[in-house]
Amino acid sequence: MNLTTPRVFIAATRQNDGKTTTSLGLLSALQNQFPRVGYIKPVGQRFVEIAEHKIDEDTVLMDAVYKLNCPLVDMSPIAVEPDFTRKYLAETNYDALVKRIQKSFDRVAWEKDFVLCEGSGHAGVGAVFDLSNAQVAKVLNAKVVIVTRGGIGKPVDEVALNQALFEKHGVEIIGVIVNKVLPDKLEYIGEFARKGLKRKGLELLGVLPHMPLLSKPTMASILEELSAVVLNGRRRLTNVVEDIVVGAMGANNAVRFFRRGTLVITPGDREDIVLAAAAATQANPDTALAGIVLTGSLRPGDAAMEIIRKLDFPVLLADADSYEVASKVHDIIVKTRPDDAEKIALIRDLIARHVDVAKLVSSL
């Protein structure tokens, strides 16, 4: 396996700590120092079907944003399907999986100046089939950066747990990035997190402020989560949802909640609320909703549909009832999508301003 191309492995202390966000921003920052950067996510758990191959969602994102000129199947060599673990435990094929990862890395690293490797969670994720993040980092001969969530005591505690497993497998952690810190506490958290990590022999590479925009879903992600149908074309699906209103009241009361960034969830037969939203938008376009989700598979009548088609925000039709839709939207795991231009620009700026990329590279 290629042992000469510089590489780094990005892990996290928990799910949704910002590992993919950090990787997305780091790729941009690394491209300022290395003309040709490759990417690999050796073990993926959320994937899509592309040309009969299962490709991790994060890999699709990185390739769409950066045009990495690497084969998708090699950037995402192992997809953990629902029965993957059962099959592995029944018929261990560890050596074959390791060879697949190593060969994929070699192809990704071909003619590249640097490779960013993204893990799939904390150090132990994947241990059940002998490919924990710690083991994969060892296989790739990669040093590790850990991303953790804001605070002082809890992040250091969680990093220490991960540190133990990485060290057990002979993998070096070169630094920690603390994410989702309240902006007015950046210096305070940075000072004490640095002291706490130093006691564990670890470097603090950066402290990222919490940006509410990054944790808010877009209409496109809601469309996907609900497996809904768009009733008025695929315009403005990048609208960010700032607030949610369940339209269980009369239209005259619902209109009080109509403002920019609001998602209205209401049964499909509440045409009065749809018409009120259309009238409010026409009166003041600056207060246009993020979108509307009509529930219960109740498609509005022809007259209402004619108005819906002219609205400048998406109107979705979902099978579930309003309560289930509201619950799903509330619990949605927000992932950055290739068309989230505003979020991607913000992520690049955050990493460039708050992470010591030069120190990261020199530590390799």
N, C-alpha and C positions, 0 to 999 in steps of 0.2 A: 504493500500500500504506500501511496505518496506520503512521505514524512517531512518533506521540505517546504511545501507551501504553508505560510503562516495561517493559523486558524484560531478561532475562539468559540467556546461552547456557552450558549446563554441558557441558564436554568432559572428557576424561581422557587420560592418557598411554599407557594400555594397556587391553586388555579386562580386565574384572573388577577394576578398581581401586576401584570403589565409586561410579561415576557415578549409577546409578539409586538406590542407597541415599541418596546425598547429595541428589538431586533430591526423593526422597520426604520426607526430613526438612525440606528447605528449603521445600517447599510448605506444610507445617504452620507453620513459623516466619514465612513471608511472610503467611499468613492472619491473623497477629496484628497486622500493620501495614496490610494491604490487604484490605478486606472481600471483594472478588471477584477471585480469582486464576484465570487460565487456564493451560493447559498444552498444549504441542505437541512432538511428536517428529517432525520433518520427514521423516527418512529412517530407516526401521526395517528390521531384518534378521531378527528372530525375530517371527513373527506368528501369529495365529489367525484362523479364519474366523468372522465375525459378520455375520449378515444379508447374506451374499454379498459382504462386503467383507473385505479382508485388513487386520487391525488389529494394530499392534505390541503385543507382550505387556506392555511397560512402560506403554503408554497404557491398556491394560485395567486394570492395577494402579492407576494414579493415579486413574482415573475411579471404580473400585470403592471406593477408600479415601476419596476426598474429594468425590465427587458434584459434579463440576466444572461441570455444566450447559453443556457444550460438545459439539457433534456429534463422535462418535467418528471418523468419516471425515475430519474436519478436524484432529483432534488427531494423526492418523496418515496424512498425505496420500500418502506414497510407501512402498510395501513392495517391498523388493529380493528378488524371487523368484529361483529358481535360474537362469532364463534372462534376467534383467533386463539384466545387463551385456552379454551377447552381442547382445541386441536393440538396445541403445543404441549399441554400437560399429558395428553394421551400418547403423543408421538413426538418426543423432543427432537427438534431440528436446529439446535443452537448454532452449530458450525455453519450451516447453510445460510442462516440469517446474518451472521457476522460477515461472511464472505459477500453477501449481497450489499450490506452497508459499505464495506470497504471498496468494492468495485464501483459503487455509485459515487462514493467520495472521490475516487480517482478520476471519474469522468467529469464530475462537477469542478474539480480542481484543475482540469486540463487547461493550460494556457491562462490560468488565473493568478493574480498576485496576492489574493487573500480569500479565505472562505469563512463565512459566518455560519455556524452550526446552531440550530435552535432545538432545544429540548422540548419535552412535552409535560413539564410540571416540575415538581420537587425532585430531589435526588433519587427517591425510591420508586417513582412512577415507572412501571414496567418490570419491576423486580420479579413478579410472578412468572414471567416468561424469560427471565435471565437477561433482560435488556433494560435495566433501570437506567436513568440518565447518567448515573455515576459509571455504570458499566459501558454505556455507549461512548461517553467522553473518553474512557480508557481505550476503547477499541479505536477511536479516532485520534488518539494521542493528542488530545486537546486540553488546554487549560480552560478554566471556567470563570464566568462572571455570574453572580447570583443577583436576581432582582427580587426585592422584598417590598412589603407595604409600609407606609409611613408610621412613625413612632420611634421609641427609643428601646424600651425593654423587650417588647414582643418581637420586633424584627431581629434583634441580636440573638434572642433565644432561638428563633426559628432558623436563622442562618447557622447557628452552632449545631443544631440537629443535622442539617444538610451537610455541613462541613465534615462531620464524623463519617458519614457514608462515603463522601468523595475521597477522603483521606484513606479510608479502608481499602479503596480500590486504587490507591496510588495516584489520584488526580489532584492537581494543584488548583486552588481557588486564587485568582489574581486580584479579585476585588468584588465589591458589592455596590449595587445601585438601589437607593431607597426611593420608592415611587409613591405617588398620591399623597404628598404632604401638603397641608394647608399653606397657601402662599405666604401668609404672615408669620409662619413658623419655620421657614426654610433654614435660616441661619441657626436658630436654636436647635432644631433637630439635627442639622448637619454637624454642629459642634459636638453634641453628646453621642450621636451615632458613631462618629469618627473615633471618639474615645472608647466607646464600648467595643467596636470592632477591632480596634488596635489591641485590646486585651486578648483577643482571639487570634492575633497575628494576621489580621485582614485589613485591606485598604478600602477606604470609601472612595468610590470613583465618581459619585454624583448623587444629588438629591433633586428629584423631579417634583414640581408643584402639581397639585391636583387641579385638573382642568375639567370642569363639569361637562363641556362639550364632548369629551372622549367617552364618557359613560352614558351618553344619551343615544337611544336608537334612532335610526332613520326610517322613513316610510318603507324603503326597500327591505330593510331587515325585518320589519313587522310583516310585510307582504310574505316574505319567505317563511317566517316563524308560523304564521297562521295558515300557510298554504292557501292563501286567499286569491281572489280574482280582481283585477283592476277593471273598473267600469268605465273609465274615461281616458284611456291611453296611459302610457308610461311616463308622463311628464312629472317633473319635480319629485321623483321618488327619493332624491337625496335630501328632501326636507328633514330637518332634525326635530324630533318631538321633545318639547320642553315641558309639557304638562299634559295630563290626561283628564278628560271629563266624560263621565258616563251619562248619556242623554236619557235620563229616566224622568225628566220633568217636562213641563210644557215648553213650547218653543219660545214663548215670551220670557221665560225664566232662563232657558238655556243660553239665549243670546248674550246674557251678561258675562258668560265665560268664554265667549269667542274672542280670541286674541292670537297674535302671531305665535306660532310654535305649539299651539294646542291641538291635540288629537281628540276628536269626538268619537265615542263608541256608542252606538245606538241601534236598536232593532231596525231591520230594513224596511219595515212598514211605517216608520216614523218619518213620513215624507215632510211633515211640517218642520222638523228640525233641519232637514236637508235644505228646504226652501229658505228657511231663516238664515242658514249659513251662506247661501248664495246671495241673498239680499244684503247681508252684512258686508260681504266681500265686495259687492258692487258699490256699496255706499262708501267703503273705505278699504281700498286694496291693500294698504299697509298692514291691515290686521287679518290678512288671510290666514286661515288655519293651516297647520301642518298637513292635516288630512282628516278623512272620516273613514271609520270602519263600520259598515252595515252588517249586522249579525243575523244569525238564524237562517241563513240562505234565503232571506226574504228580499227578492228583487223588487225595487220600486216600479211603479206603473210607467207607461210610456211618456206621459207629460213630465214626470219628475226625472226620468232618464234623459230626456232632451236637455234639461237644465244641468244635470250632472255632467254630461259630456262637454259642456262649455266651461266648467269650473277649472280654475288654474291651480288646483291642488288635487292630489290623488284621492279617489273614493274607492275603497276596497269592499268586496263582499266576502264574508267569511261564513263557514258552516256553523261554527260554535255559537252558543248564546252569549249575551253581553257579559255575564259574569266570568265565563271561561275565557273569553277574549281579553277582558281586562286583566285577569290573573296571568295569562300568558305574556301579555305585553309588559306587565310589572316585573315578571321573573326573567325576561329575556336576557341572555348573555350577549352583551354588546361586543361585536367584533368589527374592527375596521374593514371596510370593503374597498375594492379597487376604485370605485367611483366616488368615494368620500374625499373629494379634493381638499376641502377645508380642514378636515381632521388630519389628513396626511401632511399638509403644510405645517400645521401646528406641531405635530409629532417631530418632524424634522427640526423645527426651530427649538423645541424643548431639549432634544438631545444635544444639538450644537451648542446651546447656551449653558446647559447644566451638567454635562458629563465630560470628564477629562479623558477624551478619546486618545490623546497623545500618551497619557500615562498607561492607558489600557494597552495600546500597541507596544509600548516600550517594555511592558511586563511580560510580553510573549517572547 
